């Protein structure tokens, strides 16, 4: 499994529904679990910055990560990006190979 970071920015309409975020978040997670059962979420954070949420998850491949981003967009996100995350130790090993 690869580790990915999902960065999500809500659209203006979704951002105004602050009190409804718990319900909307549960619906989003249900959709991801239904359509991508192999995804394993490791952490979920609300952010105060250019993005609204950060999720760290494991998925078998980039196509599954793309599905997670697409589900987020379908659920009202204005922007959803899944970034691959490489463990720092492995990153150092790769740098030493160059």
Secondary structure, DSSP 8 states (H G I E B T S, - for coil): -EEEEEEEEE-HHHHT-GGGHHHHHHHHHHHHHHH-TT-EEEEEEE-SSS-SEEEEEEESSHHHHHHHHHHHHHTTEEEEEEEEE--HHHHHHHHHH-
